[in-house]
Amino acid sequence: MQHYEILVIGGGPAAISLVKVIGTHFKTGVIRPEDHSLIYCAMPYAIEQLIPVQKTFKRDELVLSAGADLLRDTCSAVDFDAKVVTTLGGEQYSYSKLVVATGAKPVLPPLPGSGLPGVHTFKTEADMLALSAVLEQGATHAAVIGAGAIGIELAQALASRGLETHLVDIATSILPNMADPDMLGGPTEELVKAGIHLHLGHGVAALNGTDRVESIQLTNGEEIHLAQDDCSTSSKTAQTRPLVVFAVGMRPDIDLFRGSTLEMGRQGIIVNGRMETSIPDVYAIGDCVQFSSAITGELQPGKLATNAVPMGKLLAKNLLGGNVEYQGFYNGAATKVGMWYVGSVGLTETQARSRYPVLVGEAELTTTFPIMPEAKAARLKVVVNKETGLLLGAQITSGAPVADKVDQLTMAIQYGIKASDLEFFSYSSQPYQSYYPADNLLIHAIKDLK
Ligand SMILES: Cc1cc2nc3c(=O)[nH]c(=O)nc-3n(C[C@H](O)[C@H](O)[C@H](O)COP(=O)(O)OP(=O)(O)OC[C@H]3O[C@@H](n4cnc5c(N)ncnc54)[C@H](O)[C@@H]3O)c2cc1C
């Protein structure tokens, strides 16, 4: 039986980040079932045909050049006492230390009709290829369920391919976990301008159809028809090839460990800040773990590559003798809706007000000097804990990319900079890249706190 000092189950960003840091310091094996690790964030843009599907595939060299073995297989059982992993391919590997990095699976709610042909989820290479194939066959009608970042990016991709596209969410505004409705007027308009039919405020009750999904029944009784009504059922679905994609969230991929002694919660494997599980020499990283918000200390979903990667790097550092503790999720994130770039970190105003006494500050400037031809609007909202003066969250909508601004705000939260200390932070300015030296979006929002 092959023995590994470090055996990793899973080949996603958490696993890759880990093996890149530990390199050849240990004999390491990575068990990964898929042909390719994916750049998931780029999947909607492959559907949009902005990039070929192949560009979303990561190179195996990322793992191999780090010195690890890539074992193309699926783990089917773990004997934690004997320290042995069994695979579907019939192999067994023993380990000194095991790292679980099995990620998350997309949620497909068990609704009537959710098993009908034409109903998809959107996470894996197989999902992306299945969706691409239906589009190639000439699909003309689609609905995306879930108006979070993935749902919005996918809905825009489908609309850009000429499909009549519906976007459904039980929340009353788009991006409900990312920003407050008052920040989202422009982005919502962009979706409408792109021809996307918005159905907000009501959930999906059922999916209807005979051979294939044809319509969506909402909880308020409304029915969204995804096929033309002027011909028989079988020919109308053949013509329109309706499709429904669920983008309503992820659940940890931990079924393999049900019934074992590994402690797990609703959101994943329970770990401490060193990524140690309840079983000695077994660690877990990435989307498969349950962790809390670094801001509130409450359990919080954080299924993001930008959380999975630091967990992998931190565990690698500790395996090499370091002593670093993971602080929790800040959930800095960004997306693009038409001409608007939207980003956020931490709590929205709505989330913060239900927990703390808060101060809120807003600012609206331009992305460049307003006299420059490219000047576009940029809006920022910051939410501060009134008692501690610490930032709880921020959200930004801008005509220019916002990821760097989100990161600046995340850093302020992560390193405990008080709002009052931000009023005089030192910034840069240039006609093409910022507002006039006379003002800065963040400082402007901080001065507005009330
Ligand atoms: C469409 C889309 C867009 C996204 N956009 C963003 C974004 O813009 N920014 C961002 O930060 N995040 C984004 N994410 C989320 C991000 O992709 C995930 O948070 C990240 O992939 C988690 O990494 P991971 O390594 O923990 O898990 P995963 O990437 O899910 O990898 C898990 C691995 O474990 C393997 N595995 C599972 N079970 C077994 C088993 N039994 N045996 C062997 N291997 C197993 C899987 O096959 C897979 O290789 C996006 C996700 C999607 C789907």
The ligand as an ORCA input file, in Angstrom:
! r2SCAN-3c Opt
* xyz 0 1
  C     -19.794     29.576    -10.874
  C     -18.974     29.887     -9.652
  C     -18.406     31.122     -9.518
  C     -17.646     31.414     -8.377
  N     -17.087     32.663     -8.274
  C     -16.313     32.935     -7.206
  C     -15.652     34.220     -7.116
  O     -15.793     35.078     -8.004
  N     -14.869     34.446     -6.021
  C     -14.676     33.497     -5.054
  O     -13.944     33.750     -4.092
  N     -15.298     32.287     -5.123
  C     -16.088     31.996     -6.169
  N     -16.707     30.759     -6.244
  C     -16.575     29.799     -5.110
  C     -15.300     29.001     -5.197
  O     -15.211     28.366     -6.440
  C     -15.254     27.957     -4.065
  O     -15.358     28.619     -2.833
  C     -13.937     27.193     -4.084
  O     -13.842     26.420     -5.251
  C     -13.790     26.279     -2.867
  O     -12.604     25.574     -2.971
  P     -12.397     24.157     -2.283
  O     -11.044     23.688     -2.696
  O     -12.717     24.252     -0.856
  O     -13.534     23.216     -2.906
  P     -13.883     22.810     -4.409
  O     -13.345     23.790     -5.367
  O     -15.327     22.496     -4.397
  O     -13.046     21.475     -4.637
  C     -13.365     20.299     -3.960
  C     -12.641     19.152     -4.586
  O     -12.869     17.972     -3.823
  C     -13.199     16.906     -4.686
  N     -13.909     15.850     -3.977
  C     -15.129     15.877     -3.409
  N     -15.427     14.669     -2.892
  C     -14.355     13.886     -3.132
  C     -14.048     12.514     -2.851
  N     -14.921     11.729     -2.226
  N     -12.855     12.039     -3.253
  C     -11.954     12.811     -3.899
  N     -12.180     14.108     -4.187
  C     -13.373     14.620     -3.807
  C     -14.020     17.609     -5.752
  O     -14.212     16.760     -6.842
  C     -13.129     18.823     -5.990
  O     -12.002     18.489     -6.780
  C     -17.466     30.437     -7.365
  C     -18.052     29.172     -7.509
  C     -18.803     28.889     -8.640
  C     -19.423     27.534     -8.778
*
